[in-house]
């Protein structure tokens, strides 16, 4: 039973990671009325966030962080996703998204995931 819950927490982590990329891409896409600017902002936001995750946040990150620096990075990275939702006037989505992140992170710390 606990193994299934731990696996579900890892699946939640992956869904939240994709959510950050989607939220920041959506923010970029809706940041301008001009199509070329929208496209560049959308792609730039996603590429920057994906690169930051690959370098510092991923389980096989290029620059592995210690436990607590990783938690700090994750709070900032996932917080950026929540902020992107809030900036698109989706405050309840942002709060729910960040609450799910806090739940995931608390369980990941307890289970050393």
C-alpha positions in Angstrom: 0.0 0.0 0.0 2.7 2.5 1.0 4.7 1.6 -2.1 1.7 2.6 -4.2 1.3 5.9 -2.4 5.0 6.7 -2.9 4.7 5.9 -6.6 1.6 8.2 -6.7 3.7 11.0 -5.1 6.3 10.6 -7.8 3.6 10.7 -10.5 2.3 13.9 -8.8 5.8 15.3 -9.0 5.9 14.7 -12.7 2.5 16.1 -13.3 3.4 19.2 -11.4 6.6 19.6 -13.4 4.6 19.5 -16.6 2.2 21.9 -15.0 4.9 24.5 -14.5 6.0 24.2 -18.1 2.4 24.6 -19.3 1.6 27.5 -16.9 4.7 29.4 -17.9 4.1 28.7 -21.6 0.5 29.9 -21.3 1.7 33.0 -19.5 4.2 33.7 -22.4 1.5 33.0 -25.0 -0.9 35.5 -23.4 1.6 38.2 -22.6 1.1 40.1 -25.9 -1.4 40.6 -28.6 1.3 40.3 -31.4 1.7 36.8 -32.7 5.5 36.8 -33.1 6.0 38.2 -29.6 3.5 35.6 -28.2 5.4 32.8 -29.8 8.8 33.9 -28.7 7.6 34.6 -25.1 5.9 31.2 -24.9 8.9 29.3 -26.2 11.4 31.3 -24.2 9.5 30.7 -20.9 9.2 27.0 -21.5 12.9 26.6 -22.6 14.2 28.7 -19.6 12.1 26.7 -17.1 13.0 23.4 -18.6 16.7 24.3 -18.7 16.6 25.4 -15.1 14.9 22.1 -14.1 17.4 20.0 -16.1 20.4 21.8 -14.6 19.3 22.1 -10.9 16.1 20.3 -10.2 15.8 17.0 -12.0 16.8 13.7 -10.2 19.8 13.4 -12.6 20.5 17.2 -12.6 23.7 18.5 -14.2 24.4 20.4 -11.0 23.0 18.2 -8.1 22.0 20.2 -5.1 21.9 19.1 -1.5 18.6 18.2 0.1 17.7 21.7 1.5 19.1 23.7 -1.4 17.0 21.5 -3.7 13.9 22.2 -1.6 14.6 25.9 -1.9 15.1 25.7 -5.6 11.9 23.6 -6.0 9.9 26.2 -4.0 11.1 29.0 -6.3 10.7 26.9 -9.5 7.2 25.6 -8.7 6.3 29.0 -7.2 7.1 30.5 -10.6 4.5 28.2 -12.1 2.0 29.2 -9.6 2.8 32.9 -10.2 2.3 32.4 -13.9 -1.2 31.1 -13.2 -1.9 34.0 -10.8 -0.7 36.5 -13.5 -3.3 35.0 -15.9 -6.0 35.8 -13.3 -6.3 32.2 -12.2 -5.6 32.7 -8.5 -7.5 29.7 -7.3 -5.6 27.5 -9.8 -2.4 29.0 -8.5 -3.2 28.4 -4.9 -4.4 24.8 -5.6 -1.3 24.1 -7.7 1.1 25.4 -5.0 -0.9 23.5 -2.3 -0.3 20.2 -4.3 3.3 21.1 -4.6 3.6 21.6 -0.8 1.9 18.2 -0.2 4.2 16.5 -2.7 7.3 18.1 -1.2 6.3 17.3 2.4 5.8 13.6 1.5 9.0 13.6 -0.6 11.0 14.9 2.4 9.5 12.4 4.8 10.0 9.5 2.4 13.4 10.8 1.2 12.3 10.7 -2.5 
